[in-house]
Amino acid sequence: MIEIDGIKKTYKDFTLDCSLAIQPGTITGLLGQNGAGKTTLFKAIMDLIHVEKGKILIFGKDHQELDKNQVGFVLSNTCICEYLKLRELIQMLNAVYDHFHLDHFIEQCKAHHLPFDKKINEFSTGMKAKLNILIALSHEAKLLLLDEPTAGLDVVAREEILDLIRTFMEEDEERCVLISSHISSDLESLCDDIYMIDQGHIILHETNDCLLDEYGLLKVTKEQYQDLDLEYILKTKEENYGYACLSNHKQFYKENYPDIVIEKNTLDILFSMMLGGH
């Protein structure tokens, strides 16, 4: 569905240089800190910025030839035409998109308590986030590109957004989603595939099942660390008790070092160790 091969975009103090692929029928998460390059990558995919090298293919075609009707796009911290009232925005969307589902969109706005006669710039953060997602889902898109769609929302509002994404995927097995976040728990409960980005580079790519099943955090004393086989240790962080060690072969250490403590991996642990470990 999306193939990104060696794209590069350079700014004065930042360079995006990465490759990744998103397969049909999957939800792919892009996890990274604020400023890691997530939004820059989304802008490159949508041809909102010019990349210096590399290629981006969507549905097998160059991204510059993309039919925008096929993509639902939400860019971080933006909302379309904020000076319009929702009722006016609906009329505009109906004119812009070839396959806009007018009646269903109105029903969804009512279901999510969005006021039709209020200007978008007067909406709360949660209302704007829901509106952005509903617009992305309104015109038979096969691909969703969602940049930090849950940023700034409370737990209830975030779960509503995630449920809308899940429903979108359940309706057609050929659809796919690329969603970015710095909130790892959102991606852990939603995604099939995880990429981690830092300073413009992809530093990790695994399926979510692999991350949760095969990765683990070893807690070892300094003495245990001296005897530890480091072949499958990805990152190490010194702690008061000794060392925390991230491994992608926790079963190996369970079988060969039965006395050490091995904690189940979470994306929070993975995120912290990959960025803060050595």
C-alpha positions in Angstrom: 0.0 0.0 0.0 2.8 2.4 0.9 6.5 1.9 0.1 9.0 4.5 1.3 12.5 3.9 0.1 15.4 6.0 1.3 13.7 9.4 1.4 15.7 12.4 2.7 14.6 15.8 3.7 17.1 18.2 5.2 16.5 21.3 7.3 19.0 23.5 9.1 19.0 21.5 12.3 17.2 18.3 11.3 17.3 15.6 8.7 14.7 13.0 7.9 16.3 9.9 6.3 14.2 6.8 6.5 12.5 3.8 4.8 9.4 1.9 5.7 6.5 -0.1 4.3 2.8 -0.3 5.2 0.9 -3.4 4.1 -2.8 -3.7 3.2 -5.0 -4.9 6.1 -2.7 -3.6 8.8 -2.5 -0.7 11.2 1.1 0.5 11.4 2.2 2.7 14.3 4.9 5.3 14.2 6.2 5.9 17.7 8.5 8.8 18.5 9.1 11.8 20.7 7.9 15.2 19.7 10.3 16.5 17.1 11.5 13.0 16.1 10.3 13.4 12.5 6.8 12.0 12.5 5.0 15.1 11.0 7.8 15.6 8.5 7.3 12.1 7.3 3.5 12.5 6.9 4.0 15.8 5.0 6.5 14.0 2.7 4.0 11.2 2.0 1.3 13.7 1.1 3.6 15.8 -1.1 3.3 18.8 1.2 7.1 19.1 1.3 9.7 18.2 -1.4 12.1 15.4 -0.6 15.7 15.6 -1.9 16.0 11.9 -2.7 14.3 8.5 -2.4 10.9 7.4 -3.6 7.4 7.2 -2.1 4.9 4.8 -3.7 1.2 4.7 -2.7 -1.0 2.1 -4.3 1.9 1.4 -6.6 2.1 4.9 -8.0 4.4 7.9 -7.2 2.9 9.9 -4.3 2.8 13.0 -6.5 0.2 11.3 -8.7 -1.9 10.3 -5.7 -5.7 10.6 -5.9 -6.4 12.5 -2.6 -9.9 11.0 -2.5 -8.3 7.6 -1.7 -6.6 9.0 1.5 -8.0 10.2 4.8 -5.4 12.6 6.2 -5.1 14.1 9.6 -2.1 16.4 10.3 -1.1 17.0 13.9 -2.7 20.0 15.6 -4.6 21.3 12.6 -8.3 21.4 11.7 -9.8 22.2 8.4 -11.4 25.7 7.8 -11.7 26.7 11.4 -13.5 29.9 10.5 -16.5 28.0 9.2 -19.4 26.6 11.1 -19.8 22.8 11.0 -23.0 23.2 8.9 -21.0 25.2 6.3 -18.0 22.8 6.4 -20.3 19.9 5.6 -21.5 21.7 2.4 -17.9 22.3 1.4 -16.9 18.7 2.0 -19.8 17.4 0.0 -18.6 19.5 -3.0 -14.9 18.6 -2.6 -15.0 14.8 -2.2 -16.3 12.5 -5.0 -17.7 9.9 -2.7 -18.7 12.0 0.4 -21.2 10.1 2.6 -23.3 13.1 3.5 -26.1 11.4 5.6 -23.7 9.1 7.4 -21.3 12.0 8.2 -24.2 14.1 9.7 -25.3 11.1 11.8 -21.8 10.6 13.1 -21.5 14.3 14.0 -24.7 14.0 15.9 -23.6 10.8 17.6 -20.4 12.6 18.8 -22.2 15.7 19.9 -20.6 18.1 17.4 -22.6 21.4 17.2 -23.6 22.3 13.7 -24.0 26.0 14.2 -20.8 26.6 16.0 -17.6 27.7 14.3 -14.8 25.1 14.3 -12.4 27.4 16.0 -14.8 27.4 19.0 -14.7 23.6 19.3 -12.9 22.0 22.2 -9.7 20.0 21.5 -11.6 16.8 21.7 -14.3 18.0 19.3 -11.7 19.0 16.8 -10.0 15.7 17.0 -13.2 13.8 16.5 -14.2 16.0 13.5 -10.8 15.4 11.9 -11.2 11.7 12.1 -14.8 11.8 10.9 -13.7 13.8 7.9 -11.0 11.3 7.1 -13.5 8.5 7.3 -16.2 10.2 5.2 -15.2 9.6 1.6 -14.4 5.9 1.1 -10.6 6.3 1.7 -8.6 3.1 1.5 -5.7 4.6 3.5 -5.7 6.6 6.7 -2.6 8.8 7.5 -3.1 10.0 11.1 -0.5 12.2 12.7 -0.9 12.3 16.5 -4.8 12.1 16.3 -5.1 11.6 20.1 -2.7 14.3 21.2 -4.0 16.4 24.1 -7.1 14.2 24.6 -8.3 12.6 27.8 -8.5 8.8 28.1 -12.2 8.7 27.1 -11.8 10.8 24.0 -8.7 8.9 23.0 -10.6 5.6 23.2 -13.4 7.0 21.1 -10.9 7.9 18.4 -9.2 4.5 18.5 -12.6 2.8 18.2 -13.4 4.8 15.0 -10.1 3.6 13.6 -10.9 -0.1 14.5 -14.3 0.2 12.9 -12.7 1.6 9.7 -10.4 -1.4 9.5 -13.2 -4.0 10.2 -15.3 -2.8 7.3 -12.7 -3.7 4.6 -9.7 -6.0 4.9 -7.8 -4.2 2.1 -7.7 -0.9 4.0 -4.6 0.2 6.0 -3.7 2.9 8.6 -0.4 4.7 9.4 -0.8 6.4 12.8 1.8 8.3 14.7 1.9 9.0 18.4 4.2 9.7 21.3 1.6 7.9 23.6 2.8 4.3 23.4 -0.2 2.8 25.1 -2.5 3.9 22.2 -0.3 2.1 19.6 0.1 -1.0 21.8 -3.6 -1.6 21.9 -4.2 -0.8 18.2 -1.4 -1.6 15.9 -0.2 -4.7 14.1 3.2 -3.3 13.2 5.4 -0.7 15.0 8.1 1.6 13.7 10.1 3.7 16.1 11.6 6.9 14.9 14.2 9.1 16.5 16.0 12.2 15.1 14.6 11.5 11.7 15.8 7.8 11.5 13.9 4.6 12.0 15.6 2.9 14.9 13.3 -0.2 15.3 10.7 -2.1 13.3 8.8 -5.1 14.6 5.4 -6.6 14.6 3.5 -5.7 17.8 3.1 -9.4 18.7 6.9 -9.9 18.4 7.6 -6.9 20.6 5.2 -8.1 23.3 6.1 -11.8 23.1 9.8 -12.0 22.3 11.2 -8.8 23.9 11.8 -8.5 27.6 13.5 -6.4 30.2 16.2 -8.2 32.2 16.9 -6.9 35.7 20.4 -8.0 36.8 22.9 -7.2 39.5 26.3 -6.0 38.6 27.7 -9.5 39.4 25.1 -11.2 37.2 25.8 -8.7 34.4 29.5 -9.7 34.3 28.4 -13.3 33.5 25.7 -12.4 31.1 25.9 -13.4 27.4 25.3 -10.0 25.7 24.6 -11.4 22.2 20.9 -10.7 22.4 21.1 -7.5 24.4 19.9 -4.4 22.5 20.2 -1.7 25.1 21.5 -1.4 28.6 20.8 1.1 31.3 22.6 1.4 34.6 20.3 1.4 37.6 20.8 1.5 41.4 20.5 -2.3 41.7 22.7 -3.0 38.7 21.5 -3.0 35.1 18.3 -3.0 33.1 18.9 -4.8 29.8 16.5 -4.9 26.8 16.5 -8.2 24.9 14.7 -9.4 21.8 15.3 -13.0 22.9 13.9 -13.2 26.4 13.3 -17.0 26.1 17.1 -17.5 25.7 17.7 -15.8 29.0 14.9 -17.6 30.7 16.4 -20.9 29.8 20.0 -20.1 30.4 19.8 -17.7 33.4 16.9 -18.9 35.5 17.9 -16.7 38.5 17.6 -13.3 36.8 14.4 -11.3 36.8 12.8 -10.8 33.4 9.9 -8.4 33.1 7.3 -8.5 30.4 7.9 -5.9 27.7 5.6 -3.0 27.0 5.9 -0.2 24.5 6.6 2.2 27.3 9.6 0.1 28.4 10.8 -0.4 24.9 10.5 3.4 24.1 12.4 4.3 27.3 15.2 1.8 26.7 15.6 2.4 23.0 16.0 6.2 23.6 17.7 6.2 27.0 19.8 3.0 27.0 23.3 2.4 25.7 
